[in-house]
Amino acid sequence: MKGTKIYSIFKLKCPKCHEGEFFESHFYHLKKLGHVLEECPNCKASYVPEPGFYFGAMYVSYALGVALFVSIWASANWFFEEVSVGLQITLVIGSIFLLGPFIYAFSKIIWANMFIHYKENDAK
């Protein structure tokens, strides 16, 4: 639903107008991994309010990584009998390797949505 932070996060849209793109390219495009546009192409809102703004996104990234680790570890133990520790570690490392670019980009859009708020007038 447009107007919510969840919409902006999952659609990877501008936190202010929910129309413009947030990233330069897809988050698995490794040459531009996690590159955020300078401003919204639609409402011209700045995505970088101050130098070093996205350093705080590392805390969000850490939380997402821990959530991924806990969910994989718990799922392996709850749904399968006698899963070896080596297999669980392999599953966690493999999924972090595969989902790393997604977590990196997702943490930036979550961080931006914590500080840049939706304004309905800018969406029109």
VMD Tcl script that builds the backbone (N, CA, C; Angstrom):
set m [mol new atoms 372]
animate dup $m
set s [atomselect $m all]
$s set {name element resname resid chain x y z} {
  {N N MET 1 A 0.841 -1.175 0.000}
  {CA C MET 1 A 0.000 0.000 0.000}
  {C C MET 1 A 0.891 1.245 0.000}
  {N N LYS 2 A 0.699 2.057 -0.997}
  {CA C LYS 2 A 1.503 3.266 -1.125}
  {C C LYS 2 A 1.272 4.179 0.079}
  {N N GLY 3 A 2.331 4.810 0.510}
  {CA C GLY 3 A 2.243 5.689 1.674}
  {C C GLY 3 A 2.812 5.045 2.924}
  {N N THR 4 A 3.176 3.769 2.842}
  {CA C THR 4 A 3.766 3.089 3.998}
  {C C THR 4 A 5.252 2.837 3.737}
  {N N LYS 5 A 5.984 2.729 4.805}
  {CA C LYS 5 A 7.412 2.458 4.678}
  {C C LYS 5 A 7.655 1.073 4.089}
  {N N ILE 6 A 6.774 0.138 4.394}
  {CA C ILE 6 A 6.893 -1.223 3.852}
  {C C ILE 6 A 6.835 -1.191 2.329}
  {N N TYR 7 A 5.959 -0.353 1.765}
  {CA C TYR 7 A 5.846 -0.234 0.308}
  {C C TYR 7 A 7.177 0.237 -0.275}
  {N N SER 8 A 7.733 1.285 0.297}
  {CA C SER 8 A 8.995 1.827 -0.192}
  {C C SER 8 A 10.124 0.805 -0.085}
  {N N ILE 9 A 10.160 0.075 1.014}
  {CA C ILE 9 A 11.240 -0.887 1.242}
  {C C ILE 9 A 11.149 -2.050 0.262}
  {N N PHE 10 A 9.989 -2.663 0.150}
  {CA C PHE 10 A 9.877 -3.856 -0.683}
  {C C PHE 10 A 9.817 -3.551 -2.175}
  {N N LYS 11 A 9.383 -2.368 -2.549}
  {CA C LYS 11 A 9.383 -1.978 -3.966}
  {C C LYS 11 A 10.679 -1.263 -4.359}
  {N N LEU 12 A 11.554 -0.984 -3.364}
  {CA C LEU 12 A 12.824 -0.283 -3.583}
  {C C LEU 12 A 12.597 1.070 -4.244}
  {N N LYS 13 A 11.634 1.805 -3.718}
  {CA C LYS 13 A 11.257 3.112 -4.256}
  {C C LYS 13 A 11.675 4.226 -3.304}
  {N N CYS 14 A 11.611 5.443 -3.796}
  {CA C CYS 14 A 11.960 6.631 -3.021}
  {C C CYS 14 A 11.157 6.668 -1.722}
  {N N PRO 15 A 11.814 6.876 -0.575}
  {CA C PRO 15 A 11.087 6.943 0.695}
  {C C PRO 15 A 10.154 8.153 0.793}
  {N N LYS 16 A 10.420 9.187 0.023}
  {CA C LYS 16 A 9.634 10.413 0.127}
  {C C LYS 16 A 8.396 10.417 -0.764}
  {N N CYS 17 A 8.525 9.973 -2.027}
  {CA C CYS 17 A 7.380 10.035 -2.945}
  {C C CYS 17 A 6.852 8.657 -3.349}
  {N N HIS 18 A 7.614 7.608 -3.101}
  {CA C HIS 18 A 7.264 6.230 -3.454}
  {C C HIS 18 A 7.082 6.027 -4.951}
  {N N GLU 19 A 7.686 6.875 -5.757}
  {CA C GLU 19 A 7.589 6.765 -7.211}
  {C C GLU 19 A 8.938 6.468 -7.852}
  {N N GLY 20 A 9.952 7.259 -7.526}
  {CA C GLY 20 A 11.259 7.143 -8.167}
  {C C GLY 20 A 12.057 5.953 -7.664}
  {N N GLU 21 A 13.010 5.535 -8.493}
  {CA C GLU 21 A 13.896 4.435 -8.122}
  {C C GLU 21 A 14.869 4.898 -7.031}
  {N N PHE 22 A 15.330 3.968 -6.213}
  {CA C PHE 22 A 16.261 4.277 -5.134}
  {C C PHE 22 A 17.695 3.890 -5.494}
  {N N PHE 23 A 17.866 2.761 -6.176}
  {CA C PHE 23 A 19.186 2.264 -6.529}
  {C C PHE 23 A 19.500 2.531 -7.991}
  {N N GLU 24 A 20.795 2.620 -8.296}
  {CA C GLU 24 A 21.236 2.821 -9.680}
  {C C GLU 24 A 20.900 1.620 -10.551}
  {N N SER 25 A 20.983 0.431 -9.987}
  {CA C SER 25 A 20.715 -0.781 -10.759}
  {C C SER 25 A 20.218 -1.863 -9.806}
  {N N HIS 26 A 19.976 -3.038 -10.349}
  {CA C HIS 26 A 19.558 -4.185 -9.543}
  {C C HIS 26 A 20.643 -4.501 -8.518}
  {N N PHE 27 A 20.259 -4.962 -7.331}
  {CA C PHE 27 A 21.251 -5.156 -6.283}
  {C C PHE 27 A 22.168 -6.348 -6.509}
  {N N TYR 28 A 21.942 -7.164 -7.531}
  {CA C TYR 28 A 22.886 -8.212 -7.874}
  {C C TYR 28 A 23.774 -7.822 -9.052}
  {N N HIS 29 A 23.703 -6.572 -9.492}
  {CA C HIS 29 A 24.627 -6.065 -10.502}
  {C C HIS 29 A 25.906 -5.702 -9.750}
  {N N LEU 30 A 26.906 -6.569 -9.811}
  {CA C LEU 30 A 28.050 -6.474 -8.911}
  {C C LEU 30 A 28.928 -5.245 -9.120}
  {N N LYS 31 A 28.926 -4.649 -10.314}
  {CA C LYS 31 A 29.731 -3.439 -10.519}
  {C C LYS 31 A 29.126 -2.234 -9.802}
  {N N LYS 32 A 27.822 -2.239 -9.617}
  {CA C LYS 32 A 27.143 -1.129 -8.938}
  {C C LYS 32 A 26.429 -1.633 -7.692}
  {N N LEU 33 A 27.056 -2.543 -7.002}
  {CA C LEU 33 A 26.474 -3.185 -5.833}
  {C C LEU 33 A 26.090 -2.163 -4.769}
  {N N GLY 34 A 24.804 -2.006 -4.540}
  {CA C GLY 34 A 24.321 -1.123 -3.485}
  {C C GLY 34 A 24.464 0.357 -3.746}
  {N N HIS 35 A 24.765 0.760 -4.983}
  {CA C HIS 35 A 24.909 2.183 -5.272}
  {C C HIS 35 A 23.541 2.864 -5.245}
  {N N VAL 36 A 23.427 3.858 -4.400}
  {CA C VAL 36 A 22.196 4.621 -4.254}
  {C C VAL 36 A 22.293 5.852 -5.153}
  {N N LEU 37 A 21.193 6.204 -5.799}
  {CA C LEU 37 A 21.166 7.435 -6.588}
  {C C LEU 37 A 21.380 8.634 -5.670}
  {N N GLU 38 A 21.878 9.727 -6.205}
  {CA C GLU 38 A 22.074 10.940 -5.405}
  {C C GLU 38 A 20.738 11.559 -4.985}
  {N N GLU 39 A 19.775 11.512 -5.893}
  {CA C GLU 39 A 18.458 12.088 -5.606}
  {C C GLU 39 A 17.391 11.307 -6.353}
  {N N CYS 40 A 16.164 11.499 -5.942}
  {CA C CYS 40 A 15.033 10.826 -6.574}
  {C C CYS 40 A 14.803 11.414 -7.961}
  {N N PRO 41 A 14.665 10.572 -8.976}
  {CA C PRO 41 A 14.405 11.100 -10.314}
  {C C PRO 41 A 13.016 11.725 -10.441}
  {N N ASN 42 A 12.115 11.422 -9.510}
  {CA C ASN 42 A 10.751 11.948 -9.575}
  {C C ASN 42 A 10.585 13.241 -8.766}
  {N N CYS 43 A 10.886 13.205 -7.467}
  {CA C CYS 43 A 10.630 14.362 -6.596}
  {C C CYS 43 A 11.890 15.141 -6.247}
  {N N LYS 44 A 13.047 14.686 -6.696}
  {CA C LYS 44 A 14.342 15.339 -6.463}
  {C C LYS 44 A 14.760 15.375 -4.996}
  {N N ALA 45 A 14.192 14.486 -4.169}
  {CA C ALA 45 A 14.611 14.388 -2.767}
  {C C ALA 45 A 16.024 13.808 -2.717}
  {N N SER 46 A 16.852 14.349 -1.857}
  {CA C SER 46 A 18.222 13.866 -1.724}
  {C C SER 46 A 18.223 12.551 -0.959}
  {N N TYR 47 A 18.892 11.560 -1.519}
  {CA C TYR 47 A 19.035 10.270 -0.844}
  {C C TYR 47 A 20.258 10.240 0.066}
  {N N VAL 48 A 21.102 11.255 -0.026}
  {CA C VAL 48 A 22.312 11.328 0.802}
  {C C VAL 48 A 22.264 12.658 1.561}
  {N N PRO 49 A 21.517 12.706 2.675}
  {CA C PRO 49 A 21.367 13.966 3.404}
  {C C PRO 49 A 22.658 14.511 3.992}
  {N N GLU 50 A 23.620 13.636 4.277}
  {CA C GLU 50 A 24.908 14.080 4.831}
  {C C GLU 50 A 25.968 13.047 4.495}
  {N N PRO 51 A 27.234 13.448 4.502}
  {CA C PRO 51 A 28.305 12.476 4.231}
  {C C PRO 51 A 28.305 11.357 5.281}
  {N N GLY 52 A 28.482 10.146 4.828}
  {CA C GLY 52 A 28.523 9.014 5.742}
  {C C GLY 52 A 27.160 8.572 6.241}
  {N N PHE 53 A 26.099 9.042 5.621}
  {CA C PHE 53 A 24.741 8.736 6.068}
  {C C PHE 53 A 24.488 7.226 6.152}
  {N N TYR 54 A 24.988 6.473 5.194}
  {CA C TYR 54 A 24.680 5.052 5.126}
  {C C TYR 54 A 25.590 4.176 5.980}
  {N N PHE 55 A 26.502 4.761 6.749}
  {CA C PHE 55 A 27.294 3.965 7.685}
  {C C PHE 55 A 26.395 3.322 8.736}
  {N N GLY 56 A 25.312 3.989 9.072}
  {CA C GLY 56 A 24.366 3.431 10.046}
  {C C GLY 56 A 23.637 2.206 9.533}
  {N N ALA 57 A 23.609 2.041 8.210}
  {CA C ALA 57 A 22.934 0.876 7.631}
  {C C ALA 57 A 23.647 -0.416 7.988}
  {N N MET 58 A 24.893 -0.327 8.447}
  {CA C MET 58 A 25.604 -1.559 8.823}
  {C C MET 58 A 24.947 -2.206 10.032}
  {N N TYR 59 A 24.305 -1.425 10.893}
  {CA C TYR 59 A 23.595 -2.003 12.033}
  {C C TYR 59 A 22.370 -2.777 11.561}
  {N N VAL 60 A 21.684 -2.232 10.571}
  {CA C VAL 60 A 20.531 -2.924 9.982}
  {C C VAL 60 A 21.011 -4.188 9.286}
  {N N SER 61 A 22.107 -4.092 8.556}
  {CA C SER 61 A 22.677 -5.244 7.864}
  {C C SER 61 A 23.069 -6.339 8.858}
  {N N TYR 62 A 23.648 -5.945 9.963}
  {CA C TYR 62 A 24.010 -6.906 11.006}
  {C C TYR 62 A 22.764 -7.616 11.532}
  {N N ALA 63 A 21.702 -6.858 11.806}
  {CA C ALA 63 A 20.462 -7.446 12.313}
  {C C ALA 63 A 19.849 -8.411 11.295}
  {N N LEU 64 A 19.868 -8.041 10.009}
  {CA C LEU 64 A 19.351 -8.930 8.970}
  {C C LEU 64 A 20.197 -10.200 8.871}
  {N N GLY 65 A 21.497 -10.067 8.998}
  {CA C GLY 65 A 22.387 -11.228 8.962}
  {C C GLY 65 A 22.149 -12.163 10.137}
  {N N VAL 66 A 21.953 -11.598 11.318}
  {CA C VAL 66 A 21.670 -12.413 12.505}
  {C C VAL 66 A 20.327 -13.113 12.347}
  {N N ALA 67 A 19.321 -12.402 11.829}
  {CA C ALA 67 A 18.007 -13.015 11.609}
  {C C ALA 67 A 18.105 -14.175 10.619}
  {N N LEU 68 A 18.889 -13.989 9.567}
  {CA C LEU 68 A 19.093 -15.052 8.589}
  {C C LEU 68 A 19.789 -16.252 9.242}
  {N N PHE 69 A 20.837 -15.991 10.003}
  {CA C PHE 69 A 21.569 -17.058 10.692}
  {C C PHE 69 A 20.647 -17.838 11.624}
  {N N VAL 70 A 19.903 -17.128 12.454}
  {CA C VAL 70 A 19.029 -17.786 13.432}
  {C C VAL 70 A 17.934 -18.584 12.734}
  {N N SER 71 A 17.348 -18.037 11.683}
  {CA C SER 71 A 16.274 -18.760 10.999}
  {C C SER 71 A 16.788 -20.019 10.306}
  {N N ILE 72 A 17.960 -19.968 9.702}
  {CA C ILE 72 A 18.534 -21.163 9.057}
  {C C ILE 72 A 18.923 -22.199 10.106}
  {N N TRP 73 A 19.584 -21.755 11.157}
  {CA C TRP 73 A 20.032 -22.672 12.202}
  {C C TRP 73 A 18.831 -23.338 12.878}
  {N N ALA 74 A 17.815 -22.545 13.222}
  {CA C ALA 74 A 16.631 -23.095 13.887}
  {C C ALA 74 A 15.851 -24.013 12.950}
  {N N SER 75 A 15.705 -23.628 11.694}
  {CA C SER 75 A 14.988 -24.467 10.734}
  {C C SER 75 A 15.679 -25.801 10.539}
  {N N ALA 76 A 16.990 -25.779 10.438}
  {CA C ALA 76 A 17.733 -27.027 10.263}
  {C C ALA 76 A 17.539 -27.953 11.461}
  {N N ASN 77 A 17.489 -27.385 12.649}
  {CA C ASN 77 A 17.329 -28.210 13.851}
  {C C ASN 77 A 15.890 -28.671 14.071}
  {N N TRP 78 A 14.917 -27.857 13.721}
  {CA C TRP 78 A 13.516 -28.211 13.951}
  {C C TRP 78 A 12.969 -29.178 12.905}
  {N N PHE 79 A 13.360 -29.007 11.646}
  {CA C PHE 79 A 12.730 -29.770 10.576}
  {C C PHE 79 A 13.502 -31.015 10.147}
  {N N PHE 80 A 14.739 -31.133 10.560}
  {CA C PHE 80 A 15.543 -32.285 10.154}
  {C C PHE 80 A 16.155 -32.934 11.392}
  {N N GLU 81 A 16.164 -34.247 11.393}
  {CA C GLU 81 A 16.758 -34.967 12.511}
  {C C GLU 81 A 18.263 -35.121 12.293}
  {N N GLU 82 A 19.008 -34.947 13.333}
  {CA C GLU 82 A 20.446 -35.163 13.331}
  {C C GLU 82 A 21.184 -34.475 12.181}
  {N N VAL 83 A 21.047 -33.179 12.090}
  {CA C VAL 83 A 21.785 -32.394 11.100}
  {C C VAL 83 A 23.147 -32.069 11.708}
  {N N SER 84 A 24.195 -32.315 10.955}
  {CA C SER 84 A 25.538 -32.069 11.491}
  {C C SER 84 A 25.814 -30.566 11.577}
  {N N VAL 85 A 26.679 -30.224 12.492}
  {CA C VAL 85 A 27.073 -28.825 12.661}
  {C C VAL 85 A 27.758 -28.312 11.402}
  {N N GLY 86 A 28.546 -29.156 10.766}
  {CA C GLY 86 A 29.233 -28.769 9.530}
  {C C GLY 86 A 28.251 -28.394 8.431}
  {N N LEU 87 A 27.171 -29.174 8.302}
  {CA C LEU 87 A 26.142 -28.858 7.301}
  {C C LEU 87 A 25.432 -27.552 7.638}
  {N N GLN 88 A 25.141 -27.333 8.904}
  {CA C GLN 88 A 24.485 -26.089 9.313}
  {C C GLN 88 A 25.381 -24.888 9.020}
  {N N ILE 89 A 26.652 -24.997 9.303}
  {CA C ILE 89 A 27.585 -23.905 9.025}
  {C C ILE 89 A 27.677 -23.662 7.523}
  {N N THR 90 A 27.706 -24.742 6.743}
  {CA C THR 90 A 27.739 -24.615 5.283}
  {C C THR 90 A 26.484 -23.920 4.769}
  {N N LEU 91 A 25.316 -24.285 5.312}
  {CA C LEU 91 A 24.056 -23.642 4.909}
  {C C LEU 91 A 24.073 -22.145 5.233}
  {N N VAL 92 A 24.548 -21.798 6.420}
  {CA C VAL 92 A 24.586 -20.390 6.827}
  {C C VAL 92 A 25.555 -19.607 5.950}
  {N N ILE 93 A 26.749 -20.119 5.743}
  {CA C ILE 93 A 27.748 -19.410 4.932}
  {C C ILE 93 A 27.281 -19.296 3.488}
  {N N GLY 94 A 26.727 -20.367 2.958}
  {CA C GLY 94 A 26.225 -20.337 1.581}
  {C C GLY 94 A 25.104 -19.335 1.393}
  {N N SER 95 A 24.160 -19.295 2.336}
  {CA C SER 95 A 23.054 -18.346 2.196}
  {C C SER 95 A 23.508 -16.906 2.404}
  {N N ILE 96 A 24.465 -16.688 3.276}
  {CA C ILE 96 A 24.982 -15.313 3.436}
  {C C ILE 96 A 25.729 -14.892 2.178}
  {N N PHE 97 A 26.451 -15.824 1.572}
  {CA C PHE 97 A 27.144 -15.518 0.326}
  {C C PHE 97 A 26.141 -15.183 -0.786}
  {N N LEU 98 A 25.078 -15.970 -0.895}
  {CA C LEU 98 A 24.075 -15.731 -1.941}
  {C C LEU 98 A 23.202 -14.506 -1.664}
  {N N LEU 99 A 22.848 -14.293 -0.418}
  {CA C LEU 99 A 21.953 -13.188 -0.067}
  {C C LEU 99 A 22.692 -11.927 0.375}
  {N N GLY 100 A 24.018 -11.961 0.410}
  {CA C GLY 100 A 24.806 -10.804 0.837}
  {C C GLY 100 A 24.487 -9.522 0.094}
  {N N PRO 101 A 24.480 -9.525 -1.258}
  {CA C PRO 101 A 24.138 -8.289 -1.972}
  {C C PRO 101 A 22.725 -7.787 -1.662}
  {N N PHE 102 A 21.788 -8.723 -1.504}
  {CA C PHE 102 A 20.418 -8.347 -1.164}
  {C C PHE 102 A 20.364 -7.709 0.221}
  {N N ILE 103 A 21.041 -8.312 1.191}
  {CA C ILE 103 A 21.058 -7.769 2.555}
  {C C ILE 103 A 21.706 -6.391 2.577}
  {N N TYR 104 A 22.789 -6.236 1.834}
  {CA C TYR 104 A 23.500 -4.954 1.765}
  {C C TYR 104 A 22.584 -3.849 1.220}
  {N N ALA 105 A 21.912 -4.137 0.111}
  {CA C ALA 105 A 21.018 -3.140 -0.483}
  {C C ALA 105 A 19.781 -2.927 0.385}
  {N N PHE 106 A 19.217 -4.003 0.885}
  {CA C PHE 106 A 18.002 -3.909 1.693}
  {C C PHE 106 A 18.247 -3.089 2.957}
  {N N SER 107 A 19.438 -3.218 3.541}
  {CA C SER 107 A 19.743 -2.454 4.748}
  {C C SER 107 A 19.798 -0.956 4.456}
  {N N LYS 108 A 20.256 -0.591 3.254}
  {CA C LYS 108 A 20.308 0.835 2.897}
  {C C LYS 108 A 18.919 1.431 2.726}
  {N N ILE 109 A 18.008 0.712 2.083}
  {CA C ILE 109 A 16.656 1.253 1.888}
  {C C ILE 109 A 15.910 1.304 3.224}
  {N N ILE 110 A 16.159 0.327 4.097}
  {CA C ILE 110 A 15.535 0.362 5.422}
  {C C ILE 110 A 16.064 1.562 6.201}
  {N N TRP 111 A 17.377 1.772 6.162}
  {CA C TRP 111 A 17.985 2.891 6.880}
  {C C TRP 111 A 17.442 4.228 6.361}
  {N N ALA 112 A 17.351 4.370 5.054}
  {CA C ALA 112 A 16.834 5.617 4.472}
  {C C ALA 112 A 15.387 5.848 4.898}
  {N N ASN 113 A 14.588 4.799 4.970}
  {CA C ASN 113 A 13.193 4.940 5.365}
  {C C ASN 113 A 13.028 5.311 6.835}
  {N N MET 114 A 14.058 5.082 7.626}
  {CA C MET 114 A 13.994 5.487 9.031}
  {C C MET 114 A 14.108 7.005 9.171}
  {N N PHE 115 A 14.715 7.662 8.188}
  {CA C PHE 115 A 14.996 9.085 8.318}
  {C C PHE 115 A 14.332 9.959 7.248}
  {N N ILE 116 A 13.961 9.387 6.135}
  {CA C ILE 116 A 13.281 10.143 5.068}
  {C C ILE 116 A 11.830 9.693 5.081}
  {N N HIS 117 A 10.916 10.633 5.254}
  {CA C HIS 117 A 9.508 10.292 5.453}
  {C C HIS 117 A 8.666 10.625 4.230}
  {N N TYR 118 A 7.628 9.838 4.042}
  {CA C TYR 118 A 6.712 9.989 2.912}
  {C C TYR 118 A 5.945 11.300 3.009}
  {N N LYS 119 A 5.849 11.990 1.871}
  {CA C LYS 119 A 5.027 13.197 1.776}
  {C C LYS 119 A 4.126 13.039 0.562}
  {N N GLU 120 A 2.832 13.005 0.805}
  {CA C GLU 120 A 1.869 12.734 -0.262}
  {C C GLU 120 A 1.927 13.780 -1.367}
  {N N ASN 121 A 2.203 15.033 -1.021}
  {CA C ASN 121 A 2.263 16.095 -2.044}
  {C C ASN 121 A 3.372 15.861 -3.042}
  {N N ASP 122 A 4.488 15.247 -2.598}
  {CA C ASP 122 A 5.610 14.991 -3.506}
  {C C ASP 122 A 5.341 13.821 -4.434}
  {N N ALA 123 A 4.355 13.010 -4.112}
  {CA C ALA 123 A 4.060 11.832 -4.927}
  {C C ALA 123 A 3.248 12.190 -6.159}
  {N N LYS 124 A 2.640 13.354 -6.189}
  {CA C LYS 124 A 1.785 13.733 -7.316}
  {C C LYS 124 A 2.517 14.564 -8.330}
}
mol reanalyze $m
mol bondsrecalc $m
mol representation Tube
mol addrep $m
